[in-house]
Amino acid sequence: MFEIVYKKVLNPTVTLMDIKAPLVARKAEPGQFIILRVDEDGERIPLTVAGYDREKGTIRIIFQTVGATTYKLSLKEQGEYIQDFCGPLGKPTELDGLKNVLIVGGGVGCAIALPIAEELKRRGAKVTSVIGFRTKDLLILEDEFKACSDKLVVMTDDGSYGTQGNVCAPINQMFENGEKFDKVITIGPLIMMKFVVSAVKPTEIPCDVSMNPIMIDGTGMCGGCRLTLIQNGERVTKFACVDGPDFNGYEVDFDEAMARGVMYKDFERHAYEDACNLFKGVK
Amino acid sequence: MAKFNMSLKKNEMPMQDPVLRGKNFSEVALGYTKELALDEANRCLECKNPTCVQGCPVNVDIPGFIKKIKEDDIKGAYAIISKTSSLPAVCGRVCPQETQCEAKCVRAIKGEPVGIGRLERYVADNALTCEIEKQPKNGHKVAVVGSGPSGLTYAGDLIKMGYDVTVFEAFHTEGGVLTYGIPEFRLPKQIVKDEVNKLKNLGVIFMPNVVIGRTLTIEELFEDGYEAVFVGSGAGLPNFMKIPGESLKGVYSANEFLTRSNLMKAYRTNATTPIMKGGKVIVVGGGNVAMDAARTALRLGAEKVTIVYRRSMNELPARREEVENAIEEGIEFNLLTNPVEILGYNNLEDRRDPKNGFVTGVKCIKMELSDPDEKGRRRPVAIPNSEFEIEADTVVMSIGTSPNPLIKQTTKGLEVNKWGGIVVNENGLTSLEGVYAGGDAVTGASTVISAMGAGKIAAKATDEYIKSKA
């Protein structure tokens, strides 16, 4: 059992938790993920590490309530326990040698982008961050990004905060102004990452994306997390759990990944509705 | 002098009705009654030089335990099996006895061999409690990576010799392939739990949710004071055919399909983990895992399950018994057939059609076997222009696995072969001092009992190694 030592509700659908998991905290690096089960008989879900404190032995997770499992997790309080917590899994984000990086985060993906931005800052790199949300109420981690970025642009789709528009608008503007970066790292919804990759492509700046497909074991056994890279015209199967979760954005077949991501949409919607009804009944 | 039963036939295993069992996940084979067990035990001629023992990868004293059954001393029989096997209830169910102990039985020269596996299971299921001999603690500690059959055997042998043993398991539950791979109807999970609990009672410590190669490395285990490490991390990433359509929704690896059903209990009505159920299911491959996947699909409610295999019935690598069970249950076999493409739904007029991207069928090609090559193997060769389509909603790829790269990537100096399997000598020793390995991580996909045999050999070698250092 793993204790929730700190909990903070960031917005109506996004929750932050620090979980006591010393073995995981000893090793975790930005870009890696964990697999958790909320309770006995629960499903295994992967969540990318949003931060870690090696001394306190805690791992920070920030998650959006999108289904039954994340809903049940969001109901857990500080001091309560979750059943299983395994990691760190996947390869850390490659940050060696980077001096000047553009970070593009979207929605809850910003939670994963943050430790990368922080680590880059700590290593002395110049960090430019663009973070985007649907609307002001969903904004998270603005202060944290401000603290580790040399320049921060906040976008909202509806213009209720920051600048109106999607994250591609300021990126295109930066490129038009002739700004240069060693690398662009983008984390967010698949559709957003796909557009960011298209926007960056003409500049030929390397662009990494963080993939978060459906997973079960997370250790290279089931193959459920497979995705396709297109390398020199060849379609190559990769496994996000052991080969990723970061990939070269120019190579990822996003359309296929988006299709696979909604394989269990109906099941998940029913499970979520059942869970909501069940717990509402209790409360 | 005992009166032997000279019947040429084995006592048949009582089984669940094929039609009924196709709809439930309860165990198919029900086990011998006392009468059947005694009758079968009396078929054993108590050979002076028992060849059956040589056929067993862990050299169970087979005539010895069968003699105890004849005397109706189940505890005694269990004690004899436990001397060399840590998992009798498991082996009695899933060992391929027909190619091992039973293949060497003298009764098989004329007639059927003694039903050794069935008798082993009878003993294991009926020996309620059993004292296991244990040496006093010797102050040395060893680590085990993975709690599958090889790791459990290694742990069981060394704990009995007095070692402190810690087993690290990546999943939330112990058992490895016994838990995630082999279905409930062939190996009830309670049995795996009982075997693990026996080891816990002997003092083995299990650490779930620890991935060696990520959470901890082998190097760190030595730093933490473990004097030897056994790597039994199992087979790894599933293989795919590299044909178009394998990323469509509804295409699973057998590992994923079975893990969802077995480990995550997706077969239960209120399961939290989803799985595609019902409709038409095609399983590609002919091994035991393919049979397990096909029979699982049937029990999940499939209207039709078809095995597609590129060679003929004679070459099916699965155990004959499992193939027969599958046929009885109504699984169809489409042999000398190979998939060339998986077909999917694609509504060009409506890109938002929810059916888009789901499997609709498999395009296959007919195969024929070539003339035997110099090794006598007949290769399957495609017959030109013989393509045809089979309808399907779910396709399960069961064509083997490649070793997991995690431990190799994170362990300096650990030698692997060109397929990625860990290289070991005849004692299970790897290229690193004090690091042993066995099971599928070494051999690639193989059987439970050969993994157990490897665990046993490595346990003995570990004991000798640690004693030689002291």
Interface residues (C-beta under 8 A of the other chain):
Chain A: L23 V24 K27 R37 D41 G42 E43 R44 A68 T69 Q83 D84 F85 C86 G87 P88 L89 I216 D217 T219 G220 M221 C222 G223 G224 R226 L227 T228 T237 F239 V242 D253 E256 A259 R260 M263 Y264 K265 F267 E268 A271
Chain B: A170 F171 H172 Y180 P208 N209 V210 V211 R214 T215 L216 G234 G236 L237 P238 F240 K242 E246 S247 K249 G250 Y252 S253 N255 E256 T259 R260 L263 M264 K265 T272 T273 P274 P354 N356 G357 N404 P405 L406
